[in-house]
Amino acid sequence: MDIPPLPVDAFGDRFTLDELPLARAPAGYAVQMLDTDKLLDRLSGAFLPVRSEQLNGLFDSFDAAYAAARIWVESHCPNPDDHRLAIVPASFDHLLKRHVLIYGVLCGQP
C-alpha cells in the first residue's frame, strides 16, 4: 500500500529548542500522543507513559522525532491524517527518573 508523504507540519510546526521561551529547560524533542501522557519510545517504537522506567523518549533533533513519528504512522494508521501525534519539547527529571512534558498533556481538540 502506497502511503502519501506526510506534510512537513504533520506533527506541528517545526521549532528549535533554544528559541522557545520555556519555564523548564528542555532536554530534547519527544513525540507525544495527544490526550495522553505517553511518548514514543526510541527503542521499541511503542508509546509508553512518561513515568515508565523503560521509556527512552528524547530525540536529539526535530528531524529525528519527525522520522520516528512518520514510521509509527505508516505502521499503525490506515488513515495517516488520524494519527493524533505531536512533536513537543520535553525534559528528563534525574531525581524522579522520568520524562517531563513541559507543555503538559496536549489535547487533540481545542
N, C-alpha and C positions, 0 to 999 in steps of 0.2 A: 504494500500500500504506500503510495506516494503522499507524504505529508508536506503541505506547502510551507515555505520558510516562515518562521515567526518574525513579526516586525521587531525593529530594534528596541521599541518600548514595550514589548510584550510583558515584561515583569516590572514595569515602572520606568521612569526617566533615569537615564544614566547620571551617575554622580561620582564624585571623588570624596573620599572620607575627610581629607584635610580641608575641604571647602564647606563642610556642613557645620552650622552652629549647634552643637550638641551639648547637653548638660553633662554627659558622661563620655569619656574618650572611647572611640570605637577601636576594636582590635582587628576588625575585618568585615568582609561582606558576608551576608547569610541569605539563604533562600527560605523565606517563611511561607507556610501555608496559611492563607488568610483565615481569620476567625478562630485560629488555634495558637497555642504556644509551641508549635512544632517547627523544627528547622530540618533542612535536608542534610543528612549525614554524608560527608565526603567519601567515606569508606564503603558504606553499604548501599548508598543511593536510596535509602528509606528515610521517611520523616520520623524524627524522634522528638520527644518533649525536651525543652531546654534543661530540665532537671536530670535528664538521663546521663549517667556517668559514661556511657558508650558514645555519646554524641561528639562528633568531630565536625562542627558546623561552620567553621570560619574559612572563607576563601580569601586569597591574597589580592584578588582583583575583581572588578565588576565583570570583566570578560570571563573569568573562570567560573564565577557564580552563574552567569548567563548560560554558559555552555552546559553546566550541570543541570540547571533548570530545564533547558531545552531537551536534554537527553531524558529527563524524567517525564516531561510532557509527551515526548514521542513514544515512550513506553507505556504510559498509563492513561492517556486521554484520547478517546476516539475522536472527540471534537477539540482540537487544540485551543480554541477560544474559551473553553470552560475550565482552564487549569487552576485558577484561584491561587496563584503564586506571586510573590513579590520579592525583589531583592532589597534588602534592608541593611543598614549599619547595625552591627552587633558587637558585644563586648564579651569578655570572659572574667568572671569573678574567681580569682585564685583561692580566696579564703573559703568560699562556699563550693568551689569546684563545679561551677555550672555556667552555662551561657546566659547572657543577659540581652533581652530585647529592649534596645534603647527607646524605641517608639512604643513599646508595649505590644499587645495583641492588636494587629491591624484588622479592621473589619472589611469584608468584601463589599458591603453596601454602606453608603453614607448614612 
